[in-house]
Amino acid sequence: MDKLGVIQLAKATGLPIVPLAFACSTKQLFGSWDHFMVPYPFSRGLFLYGKAMFVSPDGDDLALEAHRLLLETELNRLTDEAERAVTGTTDNCMILMWSNKTASVEK
């Protein structure tokens, strides 16, 4: 289990995690680990945020990993939705289809 930083912080503080995504219509993407993006002038941009997530202070490692997976899935969904809204395409992002709290992935 890695990349639990924000999940552990939410557990320790009792504060919510608010998933946030940004996309713009024209941009320069860099090949860095974080896919740094610089929007071009006059491009359209969109911020989308999801429902606040709370992490139980009593959660064990398995519960923390479940919260991490939920956050990752929600961030991917928001990012894809924002990309489609500003560009009309998915740029090879995964589209998540939800039904009865289970996710299936389409390309």
C-alpha positions as CSV (number, residue, x, y, z in Angstrom):
1,M,0.0,0.0,0.0
2,D,1.6,3.2,-1.1
3,K,0.5,6.8,-1.8
4,L,-1.7,7.0,1.3
5,G,-0.5,10.5,2.4
6,V,-3.7,12.4,1.9
7,I,-5.8,9.5,3.2
8,Q,-3.7,9.3,6.4
9,L,-3.9,13.0,6.8
10,A,-7.7,12.9,6.6
11,K,-7.8,10.1,9.1
12,A,-5.6,12.0,11.6
13,T,-7.4,15.4,11.3
14,G,-11.0,14.3,10.7
15,L,-11.1,16.8,7.8
16,P,-12.6,15.7,4.4
17,I,-10.8,15.1,1.1
18,V,-12.4,17.0,-1.8
19,P,-11.4,15.5,-5.1
20,L,-10.6,18.2,-7.7
21,A,-9.7,18.0,-11.4
22,F,-8.7,20.6,-14.0
23,A,-8.6,20.4,-17.8
24,C,-8.1,23.0,-20.5
25,S,-8.8,23.0,-24.2
26,T,-5.3,23.7,-25.4
27,K,-2.2,23.1,-23.3
28,Q,1.5,22.1,-23.2
29,L,2.0,18.9,-21.2
30,F,5.4,18.1,-19.8
31,G,6.8,14.6,-19.4
32,S,7.4,15.0,-15.7
33,W,6.1,12.6,-13.0
34,D,3.1,14.9,-12.3
35,H,2.3,15.6,-16.0
36,F,2.7,19.3,-15.4
37,M,0.4,21.4,-17.6
38,V,0.6,24.9,-18.9
39,P,-2.6,26.2,-20.5
40,Y,-2.2,28.2,-23.7
41,P,-3.5,31.7,-23.7
42,F,-7.3,32.0,-24.5
43,S,-7.9,28.3,-23.9
44,R,-11.0,27.2,-22.1
45,G,-10.5,25.7,-18.6
46,L,-12.7,23.8,-16.2
47,F,-12.3,22.9,-12.6
48,L,-14.6,20.0,-11.4
49,Y,-14.9,18.8,-7.8
50,G,-16.5,15.8,-6.3
51,K,-18.3,14.9,-3.1
52,A,-16.2,15.3,0.1
53,M,-14.8,12.1,1.4
54,F,-14.3,11.4,5.1
55,V,-12.0,8.8,6.5
56,S,-12.8,7.1,9.8
57,P,-10.3,7.6,12.5
58,D,-10.7,3.9,13.4
59,G,-9.9,2.6,9.9
60,D,-7.3,-0.1,9.5
61,D,-4.8,-0.5,6.6
62,L,-7.4,-2.3,4.5
63,A,-9.9,0.5,5.0
64,L,-7.3,3.1,4.1
65,E,-6.5,1.3,0.9
66,A,-10.2,1.1,0.0
67,H,-10.4,4.9,0.5
68,R,-7.3,5.4,-1.6
69,L,-8.9,3.4,-4.4
70,L,-12.2,5.3,-4.2
71,L,-10.3,8.6,-4.3
72,E,-8.2,7.5,-7.3
73,T,-11.3,6.3,-9.2
74,E,-13.1,9.6,-8.5
75,L,-10.1,11.7,-9.6
76,N,-9.9,9.7,-12.8
77,R,-13.6,10.2,-13.4
78,L,-13.5,13.9,-12.8
79,T,-10.4,14.4,-14.9
80,D,-12.0,12.5,-17.8
81,E,-15.3,14.4,-17.5
82,A,-13.4,17.8,-17.5
83,E,-11.3,16.7,-20.5
84,R,-14.5,15.7,-22.4
85,A,-16.2,19.0,-21.5
86,V,-13.4,21.3,-22.8
87,T,-12.0,19.3,-25.7
88,G,-14.8,17.0,-26.8
89,T,-12.5,13.9,-26.5
90,T,-11.1,11.7,-23.8
91,D,-7.4,11.8,-24.9
92,N,-7.1,8.1,-24.2
93,C,-8.4,8.5,-20.7
94,M,-10.3,5.7,-19.2
95,I,-14.1,6.0,-19.0
96,L,-15.5,4.6,-15.8
97,M,-19.0,3.1,-15.9
98,W,-20.7,2.8,-12.5
99,S,-23.4,0.4,-11.6
100,N,-24.4,-0.7,-8.0
101,K,-21.2,0.6,-6.5
102,T,-18.9,-1.4,-8.8
103,A,-16.8,0.1,-11.5
104,S,-15.9,-1.4,-14.8
105,V,-13.3,0.3,-17.1
106,E,-13.7,0.9,-20.8
107,K,-11.0,2.2,-23.2
